[in-house]
């Protein structure tokens, strides 16, 4: 680490959660020596820079959960930070669309969750009302969430890093940490994302990496989408299904899907990293999950390799979508924590061991909630300091 002497705080991982944590520590302890250690030569190479750019409103999460609380707090803090740093964002709103009678009870449940979580101005739409907001989307009923926004999270990450440096912290690139115990800092926070289990071997959890591929919708089909269009999710599965997002740059993306990845930090469909593949194939939790949701998983895999199958799913919502306007786009990999019994860890999970606080699980909406998560981590770390 640069500088004289050992830092007061070391943050392992320079993604959104790690950088927001460093900022929160410096807010609470002005003048403290804070070092952010990022193994890559640049920021945003993984989850923080490979996402759809959606700022979630807090519809999906169980009332009282950390996800629900920190998503709401984080959204407000994120947009205030964006205003302060002049980072562009757009509050486009989204519709969650039911295309079958079987989805209507789940849609109603989402409406009740949104109300319990304090999401503002959510309302149920009939087909005519849906057409006023998204004229080209078809459905039996929809939930309108006007607070949903889009932003460039790479720009947010760059702004957070600039803020950390301005407050006297250091952001050290190309600094891979293999053993947390070797760090000389007084207190350590591990925000390692896809490598969280490897830097927290005593947690009993294992990362199951899921690759999500995006599709790009080109004009004229891109004009079929005004804001964000989402399906009604399966409440037992942690992913939201193929959805449409008009991003901050105006491009329209569909996706992502969710398929197991044999490489945690490589993004081609055929990428394989031997250690990562071994971890997946020997994960009892993942095999149990696969047996439980094999139909859902098979559908995700088919849509991953077949544009025809993916297009069929998209046309449930946009029947006028033209195949010639749909192409494969970029991909991201999400860190999903599993228990040995195949149970998905659905909420944010922090574990304190001595001088080290591990962020074991920080799935979506961690990007939206990053500033609130960072504040929660800083408060927890300092409360016992």
N, C-alpha and C positions, 0 to 999 in steps of 0.2 A: 504494500500500500504506500501511496505517496504521502509526503508530509512528514513532520517530525513526531516520533512517538506513536503509540497505538491510538486508533480512533475510539471515541466513546461508543459509537454505533457502527456496525457493518450491516449493510443490506445486501443480501445475495440475490441477484436477479434484477436487471434493469428494465423490466417491463412496466406496464401501467401501475400494477399494485405495488411493486417494489419502489418505483420512483415516487408514487404518492405517499408511501410510508416514510421515505427519507424526507420529503417536504414537510409532512406532519411532525416528525421528530424535530426538525429545525424550527418549526413554528413554536413548538412547546419548549424547546431548549435552545434559544438563540445563542449562537457562539459555540455550540457543541460541535465536536469533530465527527462528521458523518461521511462514511464512504459507501458508495454504491458500486458493487462488483458485478460487471456484466461480462460473460464469457465471449460474446460475439464482438467483432470489430466495429459494429454499428448497432444502434438501437432499433427495436421493432422488427427483428427478423422472424419472430415466431408469433405466438397468439396475439400479442398486442398490435402487430402490424398486418395480420392476416385475418381480417374479419369483415363483416358486412357493413360496419360503421353505424349500427343502430344504437340509439340511446333509448333504452327501454323505460316504460312508464311504471311497471310493477304489477302487471295484470296476472301473471302466471303463478305467483309464489304464495305458499301457504301463509295466512295471516299470522303475524308474530314471529315468523322465521327471520333469520339474519338476511336471507335474500330479499325478503319483502321490505324490511326496515332499511337496509343499506341501499337498496335500489332507489327507494324514494328519496332518502337523504342524498345519495350520490348523484342522482339526476340533477337536483337543484344546485349542488356544489359544482358539478361538472359544467353546467351551462353558465354559471357565474364565473368560473375560471376561464371559460372560452370567451366571455365578454371582456374580461380583464385583459386577456392576452390577444384579443382580436382574432380568434380562431373561428372561421366560419362554421355555422351549423344552420339547419333548417328544421323547423317543427312541422313535419308534413302530415302527421297523423297516420294511423293504420286501421285497416278493417280485418277482423278475424272472421272468416267466412265458413258457414256450415253449408255443405252441399248435399247432405242427406238428413233424413229424419233422425237417424241414430245419433247424429252429432249435436242435435239441439239441446239435450240435457247437459252435455259437457259445456256447450256455449253459455248456457244459463249459469252454470257453476263458475265459469270465468267472470261473468258479470258480477256475481256476488263476491268473488275474491277481489276484483278491482275495487268495489265499494269498500270492502273491509280494509284494504290497503291504502285508501285515501286517494286513489287515482281520480282525477277530476273530469267531469263532463262525459263520462262513458255512457253510451246509450245503445240500445238494441235497435237494429234497422230491419225493416221489411225489404223485399226486393226493390220496390220503387225508391225507397230512401237510400238503399245501397247504390242504386244507379245514379243518384244525384252526386254522390261522392266519387264513385268509381264506375263510370258509365259502361265499361267493357267487362266488368266482373260479374259472373253469374253465381247465385247462391239462394238458398231458401231463406236464410236469415244471416245477419252479421252483427258483430259487436264493433262499434266505432270507438277508437282510443285516440282522441285528438292530441294527447301530449307526446306521443312517440315522435322522436326526432332522429336526424342523421348528422354525422360528424366524421371528420377524418381523424381516427384515433392515432395515427402516426404523428399528426400535427399536435395532438394533445400530449403525446409522450415527449415530443421535442420541447413543448412548452414547459412541462413538468421538470425536465432535465435542466432547462435554462433557469427555472425558478430555484432548483436545488443549488446550482452553482452560484446564483446571485446571493443566496443566503449563507454562502461559505462552505457548502458541502462539495464533495468531489465525486465525479462520475468516471469510473475507471473501466475502460473498454479492454477487451481481450484478456480478462482476468477470470479464468475458470477456477472455481472452487470445487475440490474433490472431497475434502473433509472439513466439515464445519468446525470440528474441534481444533483445527490448526489455526483458526483465525484469532488474532491477538486482541480483538475488540472487547470492550467490557460487556456489551450486549449485542446480540446478533438476531437479525430477522432473516428467515429463509423464504424467499418468494420465487421459487425455482420452477414454477409452472409444470412443464412436461417432465422435468427431472425431480419433482418434489419428493417422490418416494425414495429416490436414490440418495438424497441428502437428508432423509428422515427415516432411516431404516428401522427404527424402533416403533414406528406408528402402527404397523400391522396392516396398512393399506397398500394397494398397488395401483399405479396409474394404468388405465386402459386408454391408449391413444386412439381417437376416432378422427379419421380424415374426412373433411367436408369439402366437396368440390362445388364450385359455383359455375353457373351458366351465364353468359352475357346475352342480353336481348337487344338486338340492333334495331334501328329504325327500318321500316315504319312500325313494326310490332312494339317497339319500346314506347310508343305513344299510347299504347293500351293501358299503361299504368301511370297513375298520377302520383301516388304516394307509396304506401306499403300495404301489401296484401298477404295475409297469413292464413294457413289452414287452422282448423280446430285440432290442437295437439292431443296425442294419446297421453293421458295423465300418468301412465305407468312407465313411459319411456322419456328420457331426459332431453330429447331433441324435438324441435318444433315442426319438422317436416319442411318440404320445399315451399319457399315463400318468395315473394317478389319485393325488391327494394329499389326505389329511386334514390340513388346515393347523392352525396353532397355535390359531386361533380356532374350530376345529371344523368350518368349512366344507369341503366336498369339491369340489375342482377337477379337471377333466380338461384335458389339454393340457400344454404348448403344441404347436401345429404349427410349421411353419417355411416361410414364403414370402418371396420377395424384397420389400423395401419400397422405394417411391419417395420416402419421407421418413424420414430417420434419427431424427427426434425428434418425430414426430407419429403418433398411435396409432389413428386411424380407418382402416378398411379402404380407403377411397378417398383417403387423404391423399397429396398429391403436393407435393414441394418441387423446383422446377426444377433447382437445382444438384445435388441428390441423385439425381434421375432421370437427369440427364445423365451423372453419374459411373457409374451402374449400366449404362446403355445403351452406354457407351463402354468398359466394362471387359472387356478380352480374357479375363481370368481367369474372370469370371462366365459368359461365353458358353461357354468351354471346359467349365466345371463343368456348365452346363445341358445341353450335348450328352452329357456322360458319364452324368448321372443324370436324364435327362429323365422316365423313368417314375416314379421316386421323387418328383420335383418336381411332376409332373402330379397325382399322388395327393394331395400336400400342398395344392395349389391347390384341387382339387375339395372336399376336406374343409373348406377355409377358407370356401367359399361355400355349401356344402350341409350343413345339419344332418343330413339323412338319411344322407349319406355318412359324416359324422363318427360318427354313432350306430352305423352298421354296423361301423366299426372298433372302437368301444368295446365292442360286444356280443361281440366275439371273446373278451373277458376276463370281462365281466359280462353274461351272456345275459339276465338278468332286469331289466336297466336299462330304465326306461320313458321314452318320448320326452317325455311331458309334464313330466318332472322335469329336463330338460336345456335349458339356455339359454346364449346367448352371454354371455361375461363380459368381463373386461378384457384388455388386450394389453400386450406388451412388445416391445422391439426389441433383438436381440443383435448385437453387433459381431463379425463373423467375418472374419478377415484371409485374403486370397487372394493367391497369387503370380500373376504374369502367365500362367503355364502352366495355371492353373486348379487348382493344388494347394492344398488347405486347410492352413493353418498350424495344426496340431493342438495344439501345446504352448504354454505361456506363452513370450513372446518379449520380452526386454529388450535395448535397444541403447544403449550409452554413446557420446556424441559430445562430447568436451571436458567442459565443466562441466554438460552436460545428459544426463540418463538418461531415455530414452523407454520407456514401457511400450507396446510396439507391439501386442501381442496378449495379452488376458487374458480368454478365454472361460470358460464353466463348466468347473471348479468355483471360479471366482475369488471368488465370494461366500463360500463355505465356507472357502477358503484365504486370505482377505484379510489376516489378521494375519500369517501365515507369509510371504506375498508382500511385505507391508510391511517385515518384518524383513529379508528377502533384499535388497530394494531399498536399505534404509538401510545394510546392511553393504557392499553393492557401491559405493554412492555414497561412503561414508566411507573405504573402503579406498584410494582414490586421491586423497582430499582433501588 
